[in-house]
Amino acid sequence: MSILAINPGSTSTKIAIYSNSKIVFFKNIHHSVEDLSAYRKIADQYEFRMQIIYDELKKSSIEFDDIKVVVGRGGLLKPIASGVYEVNEEMKKELLQGKLGEHASNLGGLIADAIAKNLPNAKAYIADPVVVDELDDVARIAGHPLFERISIFHALNHKAVARFHAKCISRKYEDLNLIVVHLGGGITVGAHKKGKVIDVNQGLDGEGPFSPERSGTLPVGALAKLCFSGEYSHTEVKKMITGEGGFVAYFGTNDAPEVEKMVDTGDKRALLIYEAMAYQVAKEVGAMSTVLKGQTDGILLTGGLANNKWFVEIIIDRIAHIAPVSIYPGEDEMKALAMNGYLVLNNEIEVKEYK
C-alpha cells in the first residue's frame, strides 16, 4: 500500500510516494510567477496544481490503485490539537474561503481531497498543521485584553524531529521536556512538555527572533508610531514584518548562504546582523527554558539554517549550559507527512475529526 504526500509551497509543489515507510518517488514541481499570477486567490490554484500532480504521476511507474492514503500539509485553520485529521467539508470550506489567512499550505488539504476522490479506496488527510495549539492558558496572555498570543508555528517539523530524537535516545516523546528550534525562512522556538508544545513564538507574523525574511519582535512604540506616520499602508507594514523583514530588509535577499558569503569576505555589518539573529534565537531558547522551569532534557536545532555550522556554534555557545544540544539539519516535511500516513495505514494513530 502506498502513501502520496503533498506539500504545496508559494512557488512549488513537492510530491512523494512512499511504499509503507520507504520513499519510491519524489518530485519538486516549480511554478512560474506567470503561471500563478493568473489566480486571484491562492485557493484558486488547487485545480491547476492538482492537474500538474496527475501529469507527473502518470509519467512515473506508480500504480494509482496502490495509493490508499493521500496526506497534505495542513493550512491556516482554527486552532486544533496535534494529530492527523481526515479532510472533511468543514475543513475544505475554511481552506477555500481563507478566512483565517491565505497561505500556500491551505492547498494541501484541498488537493489531497480532490486526488483521493479520484482514486479507488483512498482517503485524504492533513497532519500537524501550522495552527496546532497546545498552549498553556498562562502563555496566551499578551498584556492587554484586546490582544491574545496565539499558536502558529512549524508544528509538522517540530513534532517530527522531537519524536525522531526521542526514538534515537530510546525514550518516548511524551516523557520528555524538549526545546525545539526551527531555523528556516521563519524561526520558531517551542517548549515541548511531555508531548505538548505549551509555549512557542508566533513566527508567522512578527514574534520572536528575526529571520531571513521576518522581522521578529519589534519595538512596539516605534512600530505604532510608524503605522500612524502616514508613510506606509497596512499592506506595506505587514510585508515589513513578514516577507520583507530580517535579511531581506537589511540586505535585499532572504538567501542565507549569500549573506554568509558577505561575512566570509569581511563585511562587518553582515557579521553583526547574522550574529544578532543567533543572539535572538539563543535568548528565545533561554526564555523557553524558564517555561520548562529549567527541567529540560534536550535542545533540538533543526531547519535549513541548522546546516550553517558557524551560526549554530554561536547559538550553542550561549545555550549549552541549559541542556544537551542535538542538531538535525534541514527539514523533511515530506517524510513527516508520509510517516503520519503510515501510522494511519497501520492503525497506530487515532484519526481526528475537524469541527
C-alpha positions in Angstrom: 0.0 0.0 0.0 1.3 3.4 -0.9 1.1 6.9 0.6 1.0 10.1 -1.5 2.4 13.1 0.4 1.7 16.6 -0.9 3.4 19.8 0.3 2.4 23.0 -1.5 4.8 26.0 -1.3 4.4 29.5 -2.5 6.2 28.8 -5.9 6.4 25.0 -5.8 4.6 21.8 -5.0 6.5 18.8 -3.6 5.0 15.3 -4.1 6.3 12.0 -2.9 5.2 8.4 -2.9 6.1 6.1 0.0 5.6 2.4 0.0 4.9 1.9 3.7 7.9 3.8 5.2 10.2 3.9 2.1 10.2 6.6 -0.5 9.9 5.4 -4.1 9.1 8.6 -5.9 9.8 12.3 -5.4 9.3 15.4 -7.5 9.7 19.1 -6.7 7.4 20.9 -9.2 8.3 24.6 -9.7 5.6 27.1 -10.7 6.5 30.3 -12.6 5.3 33.7 -11.4 3.4 34.0 -14.7 1.5 30.7 -14.1 0.4 31.7 -10.6 -0.4 35.3 -11.4 -3.4 34.1 -13.3 -5.1 33.2 -10.0 -6.5 35.9 -7.7 -6.5 33.8 -4.6 -4.2 31.0 -3.5 -7.1 28.7 -3.1 -8.0 29.2 -6.8 -4.7 27.4 -7.7 -5.7 24.0 -6.5 -7.1 22.6 -9.7 -4.1 23.9 -11.6 -1.7 22.2 -9.2 -3.8 19.0 -8.9 -3.6 18.5 -12.7 0.2 19.0 -12.7 0.5 16.4 -9.9 -1.6 13.9 -12.0 0.6 14.6 -15.0 3.8 13.9 -13.1 2.4 10.7 -11.5 1.4 9.4 -14.9 4.9 9.8 -16.2 6.1 7.6 -13.4 5.5 3.9 -12.9 3.3 4.4 -9.9 0.2 2.2 -9.6 -2.6 4.6 -8.7 -4.7 1.7 -7.3 -2.0 1.1 -4.7 -2.4 4.6 -3.1 -4.5 4.3 0.0 -3.6 7.5 1.8 -3.2 11.0 0.4 -1.8 13.3 3.1 -1.3 17.0 2.5 0.4 19.8 4.6 -2.2 21.5 6.8 -3.1 25.1 6.3 -4.5 28.1 8.3 -7.5 26.6 10.1 -9.0 27.1 13.5 -6.6 26.2 16.4 -6.6 22.4 16.8 -4.8 19.7 18.7 -1.8 17.9 17.2 -2.5 14.9 15.1 -3.9 13.6 11.8 -7.2 14.9 10.5 -9.4 13.4 7.8 -10.3 16.1 5.3 -14.0 16.9 5.5 -16.4 19.5 4.1 -16.0 21.9 7.0 -12.2 21.9 6.6 -12.4 22.4 2.8 -14.9 25.3 3.2 -12.5 27.2 5.5 -9.4 26.4 3.3 -11.2 27.7 0.2 -12.5 30.9 1.9 -9.2 31.6 3.6 -10.9 33.4 6.5 -8.0 32.7 8.8 -5.4 33.7 6.3 -4.2 32.8 2.8 -1.1 30.6 2.7 0.1 28.0 0.1 -0.3 25.3 2.8 -4.0 25.8 2.6 -3.9 24.0 -0.7 -2.6 20.8 0.9 -6.0 19.5 2.2 -7.8 20.7 -0.9 -5.5 18.9 -3.4 -5.3 15.8 -1.2 -9.1 15.5 -1.1 -9.5 16.1 -4.8 -6.9 13.4 -5.7 -8.2 10.9 -3.1 -11.7 11.1 -4.6 -10.4 10.0 -8.0 -8.6 7.0 -6.6 -10.2 3.7 -5.5 -10.4 3.2 -1.7 -8.1 6.3 -0.9 -8.7 8.8 1.8 -7.4 12.3 2.3 -5.7 13.7 5.5 -3.7 16.6 6.8 -1.2 16.2 9.7 0.1 18.7 12.3 -0.8 21.9 10.5 0.7 25.2 11.5 -2.2 26.0 13.7 -1.6 23.2 16.2 -2.5 24.7 19.6 -1.4 23.2 22.9 -0.5 26.4 24.7 -0.9 26.6 28.5 -3.5 29.2 29.4 -0.9 31.4 31.0 1.0 31.6 27.7 -2.0 33.1 25.9 -2.0 36.3 28.0 -0.4 39.2 26.0 -0.8 42.1 28.4 -3.9 43.8 27.1 -7.5 42.3 26.8 -7.7 43.3 23.1 -4.7 41.0 22.3 -4.0 37.4 22.8 -1.0 35.3 22.0 -1.8 32.5 19.5 -0.1 29.4 18.3 1.2 29.4 14.7 4.5 27.6 14.2 6.3 24.9 12.2 4.3 22.2 14.0 4.9 19.4 11.5 8.7 19.7 11.6 8.8 20.4 15.4 6.8 17.3 16.2 8.6 15.0 13.7 12.0 16.0 14.9 11.0 15.7 18.6 9.7 12.2 18.0 12.7 11.2 16.0 15.0 12.4 18.7 13.1 10.5 21.4 13.4 7.4 19.3 17.2 8.0 18.9 17.6 8.0 22.7 15.2 5.2 23.3 12.7 7.4 25.1 9.1 8.4 24.5 8.4 11.9 23.2 5.6 12.1 25.8 8.1 11.5 28.6 10.5 14.3 27.6 10.8 18.0 28.1 12.4 19.5 25.0 13.1 22.9 23.4 12.8 22.6 19.6 14.2 25.4 17.4 13.1 25.5 13.8 15.7 27.6 11.8 14.3 28.5 8.4 12.8 31.4 6.5 10.9 31.8 9.7 12.2 30.8 13.1 10.1 29.3 15.8 11.2 28.1 19.3 8.9 25.8 21.2 8.7 24.4 24.7 7.6 20.8 24.4 6.5 19.4 27.8 5.6 15.7 27.8 4.4 15.7 24.2 2.7 19.1 24.1 4.0 22.5 22.9 2.9 24.6 25.9 4.6 27.8 24.6 6.0 28.9 21.2 6.6 32.2 19.5 4.1 33.1 16.8 6.7 33.1 14.0 4.3 33.8 11.1 3.8 37.5 11.6 6.2 39.0 14.0 7.0 37.4 17.3 10.4 36.0 18.5 13.7 36.1 16.7 14.1 37.8 13.4 14.9 35.5 10.5 16.0 35.7 6.8 12.6 37.1 5.8 10.7 38.1 9.1 11.3 41.0 11.4 10.5 39.1 14.6 9.5 41.1 17.7 9.9 44.8 17.0 10.0 47.8 19.5 6.2 48.3 20.0 6.3 52.0 20.5 8.3 52.7 17.4 6.1 50.3 15.4 2.9 52.1 16.5 4.5 55.4 15.5 5.4 54.1 12.1 1.9 52.7 11.5 0.4 56.1 12.0 3.0 58.1 10.3 1.0 58.1 7.1 4.1 57.0 5.1 3.1 53.3 4.9 -0.1 51.3 4.2 -1.3 48.4 6.2 -0.1 46.0 3.4 3.4 47.6 3.4 3.7 47.3 7.2 2.7 43.6 7.0 5.3 43.0 4.4 7.9 44.6 6.6 7.0 42.1 9.3 6.7 39.0 7.1 8.3 38.6 3.8 10.4 41.7 3.6 11.9 41.7 7.2 15.1 40.3 8.6 17.8 39.6 6.0 15.5 40.9 3.2 15.3 44.3 4.9 19.0 44.5 5.7 20.5 43.0 2.6 17.7 42.7 0.0 17.9 38.9 0.0 16.5 36.0 2.0 19.3 33.8 0.8 21.3 32.9 4.0 24.2 31.4 2.1 24.5 34.7 0.2 24.8 36.6 3.5 27.3 34.0 4.7 29.5 34.9 1.7 29.3 38.5 2.7 30.5 37.6 6.2 33.3 35.5 4.8 34.6 38.4 2.7 34.9 40.6 5.8 31.6 42.5 5.7 31.3 43.7 9.3 27.7 44.7 9.1 26.7 41.3 7.7 28.6 39.7 10.6 26.8 41.8 13.2 23.3 41.1 11.7 24.0 37.4 11.4 25.3 37.3 15.0 22.3 39.3 16.2 20.0 36.6 14.7 21.8 33.9 16.6 21.7 36.0 19.7 18.0 36.4 19.5 17.5 32.7 18.9 19.6 31.9 22.0 17.5 34.4 24.0 14.3 32.7 23.0 15.7 29.3 24.0 16.6 30.8 27.4 13.0 32.1 27.7 11.6 28.6 26.9 13.9 27.0 29.5 12.1 29.1 32.1 8.7 27.9 30.8 10.0 24.3 31.5 11.3 25.5 34.9 14.8 24.5 34.0 13.8 20.8 33.6 14.9 20.4 30.0 16.1 17.0 28.6 17.4 18.4 25.4 17.5 21.3 22.9 17.0 20.3 19.2 18.1 22.6 16.4 16.5 21.9 13.0 15.6 23.6 9.7 17.7 24.8 6.8 19.9 27.2 8.8 21.0 24.4 11.1 23.3 23.4 8.2 25.4 26.6 8.9 28.0 25.3 11.5 29.2 28.8 12.3 25.7 30.1 13.0 24.8 27.0 15.1 28.0 27.3 17.1 27.2 30.9 18.1 23.8 29.7 19.4 25.2 26.7 21.2 27.8 28.8 22.9 25.0 30.7 24.7 22.6 27.7 25.4 24.8 24.7 26.1 24.6 25.2 29.8 20.8 24.7 29.7 20.7 21.2 28.3 22.4 18.9 25.8 22.0 20.2 22.2 21.3 17.9 19.3 21.4 19.1 15.6 19.0 17.8 13.0 19.8 20.0 10.0 17.3 20.6 7.2 13.6 19.7 7.3 12.0 16.7 5.9 8.3 17.6 5.8 7.6 15.1 3.1 8.8 12.2 5.3 6.9 13.7 8.3 3.7 13.7 6.3 4.3 10.2 5.0 5.1 8.9 8.5 1.8 10.2 9.7 0.1 8.5 6.8 2.0 5.3 7.6 0.6 5.4 11.2 -2.9 5.8 9.7 -2.4 2.8 7.4 -1.3 0.6 10.4 -4.0 1.9 12.8 -1.3 3.2 15.1 -2.8 6.6 15.5 -6.4 7.9 16.0 -7.6 9.9 13.1 -9.3 13.1 14.4 -12.4 15.0 13.1 -12.1 18.6 12.2 -15.0 20.6 13.7 
